Amino acid sequence: MSVEIELLGIFEEAFRSGEASLKVETSRNLRDVVMEITNSSPELRRVLIDPELLDPRPNAVILVNGKEISVLKGLETEIKGGDKIVFIPVTHGG
């Protein structure tokens, strides 16, 4: 089975596609999925992963099956075949 990944805004530009599919044999946590997709695209890694925290959450709102991961188990949320993950960029200003 596979997991559907949707990338919006700057993430789509960096990945050069707004969508991806990732084959999963067994359930995995979201952190592993994020690392796998960013390892395949250095430009996506640059814009998604905070370099000091090594964490995508400062730069993205992440939804799993329509729910924001903060109401789930954060990066430890279990991901299995058929799930949909959406990465939405957070706009910073100041």
C-alpha positions as CSV (number, residue, x, y, z in Angstrom):
1,M,0.0,0.0,0.0
2,S,1.1,3.6,-0.3
3,V,0.7,6.9,1.5
4,E,-0.4,10.0,-0.5
5,I,1.6,13.2,0.2
6,E,0.4,16.6,-0.8
7,L,2.9,19.6,-0.8
8,L,1.5,23.1,-1.0
9,G,3.2,26.5,-1.7
10,I,6.9,26.7,-1.3
11,F,7.1,23.0,-0.5
12,E,5.6,22.2,-3.9
13,E,8.1,24.5,-5.6
14,A,11.0,22.9,-3.8
15,F,9.9,19.4,-4.5
16,R,9.0,20.3,-8.1
17,S,5.7,18.5,-7.6
18,G,2.6,19.0,-5.4
19,E,2.2,15.4,-4.8
20,A,4.1,12.2,-4.0
21,S,3.3,8.7,-3.2
22,L,5.3,6.7,-0.7
23,K,5.1,2.9,-0.5
24,V,4.7,1.6,3.1
25,E,5.0,-2.1,3.9
26,T,4.2,-1.7,7.6
27,S,3.0,1.2,9.8
28,R,5.7,3.8,10.4
29,N,5.7,7.1,12.3
30,L,5.4,10.5,10.6
31,R,9.0,11.4,11.5
32,D,10.3,8.5,9.4
33,V,8.1,9.5,6.5
34,V,9.3,13.2,6.7
35,M,12.9,12.0,6.7
36,E,12.4,9.7,3.7
37,I,10.8,12.4,1.6
38,T,13.3,15.1,2.5
39,N,16.2,12.7,1.9
40,S,15.0,12.4,-1.6
41,S,14.9,16.2,-2.2
42,P,17.6,18.4,-0.6
43,E,15.7,21.5,-1.7
44,L,12.6,20.3,0.1
45,R,14.7,19.5,3.2
46,R,16.1,23.1,3.1
47,V,12.7,24.7,3.2
48,L,10.8,22.2,5.4
49,I,13.2,21.2,8.1
50,D,14.3,23.8,10.7
51,P,18.1,23.4,10.7
52,E,18.5,24.1,14.4
53,L,15.7,21.9,15.7
54,L,15.8,19.3,12.9
55,D,12.0,19.5,12.9
56,P,9.5,20.4,10.2
57,R,6.9,21.8,12.7
58,P,8.2,25.4,12.8
59,N,7.8,25.7,9.0
60,A,4.7,23.6,8.3
61,V,1.3,22.8,9.4
62,I,1.1,19.0,8.9
63,L,-2.2,17.2,8.5
64,V,-2.7,13.4,8.6
65,N,-6.1,12.4,7.2
66,G,-7.4,15.9,7.7
67,K,-6.2,16.3,11.3
68,E,-3.4,18.6,12.4
69,I,-0.7,16.5,14.0
70,S,-0.8,18.4,17.3
71,V,-4.1,16.7,18.1
72,L,-2.6,13.4,17.2
73,K,0.8,12.2,18.4
74,G,2.9,14.8,16.6
75,L,5.8,13.4,14.7
76,E,5.2,10.0,16.4
77,T,1.8,9.7,14.7
78,E,1.4,6.3,13.1
79,I,1.3,6.3,9.3
80,K,-0.1,3.4,7.4
81,G,-1.1,2.6,3.8
82,G,-4.0,4.6,2.6
83,D,-3.2,7.7,4.8
84,K,-2.9,11.2,3.3
85,I,-0.4,13.6,4.6
86,V,-0.5,17.3,3.7
87,F,2.3,19.8,4.3
88,I,1.1,23.5,4.4
89,P,3.8,26.2,4.7
90,V,3.7,28.6,7.7
91,T,4.3,32.2,6.8
92,H,6.6,34.0,9.2
93,G,6.8,37.7,9.5
94,G,8.2,40.4,11.8
